[in-house]
Amino acid sequence: MKVQAKEKVRNMGEKIKNIVLPVIAYGGIAGILSGFLVGVFNFFARYLIEYSQKIYQAVLEHLWALPLFFLGLAALALLMALLHKFIPNVRGSGIPNVEGAIRGFLTFKWLRTLIGTVIGSYISFFAGLPLGSEGPSVQLSAMSAQGITELMKAKLTWRRYVMAGGAGAGIAVAFNAPLAGIVFAMEECHKRFSPIILLCASSAVITGTMTFRLLGMAIKDAKWSSTAMLFDIKQLKPFADFKDMNSIGEFASILAILVAIGAVIGAFAILFNVLLVNSQKLTDKWVKKFPYWARLLTAFLLTGAVGLIFTKFVENGFAMINTGGHSLVDNLCHNGLKYSFWFLVLVICVRMIMTMLCFNAGATGGLFIPMLAMGALLGAMLGLVFVKLGMDEEYFAAVVVISMTTFFGASVRAPITAIVLVVELSGYQSDFLPVAIAIFTAFLVAEILGTTPIYDSLLERLRKNDDVKTERRNFEAVIEKGSFVAGKHISNVIWPANALVTEVVRESGESVVPDGETMLFEGDKITIAVESSNFDETEEFVSHLVKKKTTEK
């Protein structure tokens, strides 16, 4: 018994030394750097968007400046084309790029990517493109995490975990939503709820958020927003609290509205996914005949023209079309009832077209906030309908907020992240059953329709465009005592890209056909089928997983 107790203590000590401490250390350092970089990035992004709006307004007041305005947009488009020529992986949203790197499908030079993401995003914001800063924020955080692990010469075993944790820190800092960052790292980046990724993401998110808020205390500028929620939604009245209902009729009416929100928003989210994916296919087929700079030039000039029209003739018109959507969501929650249903239809159609145009052209910028903005517009339209049908106007803002996060949850297939976002982005605090009903109804609709989650579709396109030739090979390895994978379920390990554990042979000679829940033990002989373009790196990765030493001295 004493021998067994000593063995347990020793194994626990090795686990803490080889797994827990590296996770916390690497994640914490990556989080500190992410908190600083993403905070500063978004701080200046807000100023650029503000200056862009002032330029649009000034041009309308001084029409003689129109040629200079479009000449400036053309210059910005050509500058972005030049940037993308040297750093092509900063095109589009940052999140699919990060997910590809975490899963081992894509590789990036972290410093070039980090710098290119900042420059490209700032060009987009200054030009007034309807793209967000949150996707690039995730890429900045993940690249900084990759840089930390490379500079500290961490083994490949840890790099992808730390990148996933860094991505979570990027969401946490960009949205000022730490819990959402942790959930996002597991649900979207890792695709599984793993204890290791939970430790790494928690360490990165906590240190990143603390760094961000400490800097906010020092800077003391309203645009830093280190303690405020992302959306300025005041006095948000919860849509419903089932705990306080007194009649079956009231329960049934609220349930019907929530299911309607979920069904409608889920269907429109899938429509958005389909339109975006198919528009990209058309772009690849037809628009590729034109020079890359011409596509960017077209997107920038059309954005400028549409932005001027909306700025001229629509109150808060610039926010309606030319930004990621922060101000648009705030405006809809506070003043959405004053808009007509058909005006909102016009706005969402124009916004969707412009977002797809800019994104398909390759402009640097994210889809995260634009998707929330589209969900908010749909929610405002539904809110107007519900008010006409007898719903109290005080619940209008809640419908907008629930629809906003429901759209994201259905499009990305991340319902848990969406539920957490409801609280952290808006301060919605009530019985979470109504929120869950709407989001999971939308999730069910998306699953029934059977389309691929949007970020997975975008990642698949990146992989096809990468045009890397791969081969398939089997690796055999014996799990050593004290190795990284010993005592873990197969699903809780980040394996090499395109890898599948096909067989596990126990020390006793028993052969096991594995699945995600199969536990790996010391002495097991595993066979891994891998599709790769670099088998030397793959072999090194597998070795780091199964060998005893998992930390650097």
SULURKA-V766600 format. One record per residue. N is the residue number from 1. SS is DSSP state (H for helix, E for strand, C for the rest). Layout:
n->{N;N}
ss->{SS;SS}
This chain:
n->{1;2;3;4;5;6;7;8;9;10;11;12;13;14;15;16;17;18;19;20;21;22;23;24;25;26;27;28;29;30;31;32;33;34;35;36;37;38;39;40;41;42;43;44;45;46;47;48;49;50;51;52;53;54;55;56;57;58;59;60;61;62;63;64;65;66;67;68;69;70;71;72;73;74;75;76;77;78;79;80;81;82;83;84;85;86;87;88;89;90;91;92;93;94;95;96;97;98;99;100;101;102;103;104;105;106;107;108;109;110;111;112;113;114;115;116;117;118;119;120;121;122;123;124;125;126;127;128;129;130;131;132;133;134;135;136;137;138;139;140;141;142;143;144;145;146;147;148;149;150;151;152;153;154;155;156;157;158;159;160;161;162;163;164;165;166;167;168;169;170;171;172;173;174;175;176;177;178;179;180;181;182;183;184;185;186;187;188;189;190;191;192;193;194;195;196;197;198;199;200;201;202;203;204;205;206;207;208;209;210;211;212;213;214;215;216;217;218;219;220;221;222;223;224;225;226;227;228;229;230;231;232;233;234;235;236;237;238;239;240;241;242;243;244;245;246;247;248;249;250;251;252;253;254;255;256;257;258;259;260;261;262;263;264;265;266;267;268;269;270;271;272;273;274;275;276;277;278;279;280;281;282;283;284;285;286;287;288;289;290;291;292;293;294;295;296;297;298;299;300;301;302;303;304;305;306;307;308;309;310;311;312;313;314;315;316;317;318;319;320;321;322;323;324;325;326;327;328;329;330;331;332;333;334;335;336;337;338;339;340;341;342;343;344;345;346;347;348;349;350;351;352;353;354;355;356;357;358;359;360;361;362;363;364;365;366;367;368;369;370;371;372;373;374;375;376;377;378;379;380;381;382;383;384;385;386;387;388;389;390;391;392;393;394;395;396;397;398;399;400;401;402;403;404;405;406;407;408;409;410;411;412;413;414;415;416;417;418;419;420;421;422;423;424;425;426;427;428;429;430;431;432;433;434;435;436;437;438;439;440;441;442;443;444;445;446;447;448;449;450;451;452;453;454;455;456;457;458;459;460;461;462;463;464;465;466;467;468;469;470;471;472;473;474;475;476;477;478;479;480;481;482;483;484;485;486;487;488;489;490;491;492;493;494;495;496;497;498;499;500;501;502;503;504;505;506;507;508;509;510;511;512;513;514;515;516;517;518;519;520;521;522;523;524;525;526;527;528;529;530;531;532;533;534;535;536;537;538;539;540;541;542;543;544;545;546;547;548;549;550;551;552;553}
ss->{C;H;H;H;H;H;H;H;H;H;H;H;H;H;H;H;H;H;H;H;H;H;H;H;H;H;H;H;H;H;H;H;H;H;H;H;H;H;H;H;H;H;H;H;H;H;H;H;H;H;H;H;H;H;H;H;H;H;H;H;H;C;H;H;H;H;H;H;H;H;H;H;H;H;H;H;H;H;H;H;H;H;H;H;H;H;C;H;H;H;C;C;C;H;H;H;H;H;H;H;H;H;C;C;C;C;C;C;C;H;H;H;H;H;H;H;H;H;H;H;H;H;H;H;H;H;H;C;C;C;C;E;C;H;H;H;H;H;H;H;H;H;H;H;H;H;H;H;H;H;H;C;C;C;C;H;H;H;H;H;H;H;H;H;H;H;H;H;H;H;H;H;H;H;H;C;C;H;H;H;H;H;H;H;H;H;H;H;H;H;C;C;C;C;H;H;H;H;H;H;H;H;H;H;H;H;H;H;H;H;H;H;H;H;H;H;H;H;H;C;C;C;C;C;C;C;C;C;C;C;C;C;C;C;C;C;C;C;C;C;C;H;H;H;C;C;C;H;H;H;H;H;H;H;H;H;H;H;H;H;H;H;H;H;H;H;H;H;H;H;H;H;H;H;H;H;H;H;H;H;H;H;H;H;H;C;H;H;H;C;C;H;H;H;H;H;H;H;H;H;H;H;H;H;H;H;H;H;H;H;H;H;H;C;C;C;H;H;H;H;H;C;C;C;C;H;H;H;H;H;H;H;H;H;H;H;H;H;C;C;H;H;H;H;H;H;H;H;H;H;H;H;H;H;H;H;H;H;H;H;H;C;C;C;C;E;C;H;H;H;H;H;H;H;H;H;H;H;H;H;H;H;H;H;H;H;H;H;C;C;C;C;H;H;H;H;H;H;H;H;H;H;H;H;H;H;H;H;H;H;H;H;C;C;H;H;H;H;H;H;H;H;H;H;H;H;C;C;C;C;C;C;H;H;H;H;H;H;H;H;H;H;H;H;H;H;H;H;H;C;C;C;C;H;H;H;H;H;H;H;H;H;H;H;H;H;C;C;C;C;E;E;E;E;E;E;E;E;C;C;C;C;C;C;C;C;C;C;E;H;H;H;C;C;C;C;C;C;E;E;E;E;E;E;E;C;C;C;C;C;E;E;C;C;C;C;C;C;E;C;C;C;C;C;E;E;E;E;E;E;E;E;C;C;H;H;H;H;H;H;H;H;H;H;H;H;C;C;C;C;C;C;C}
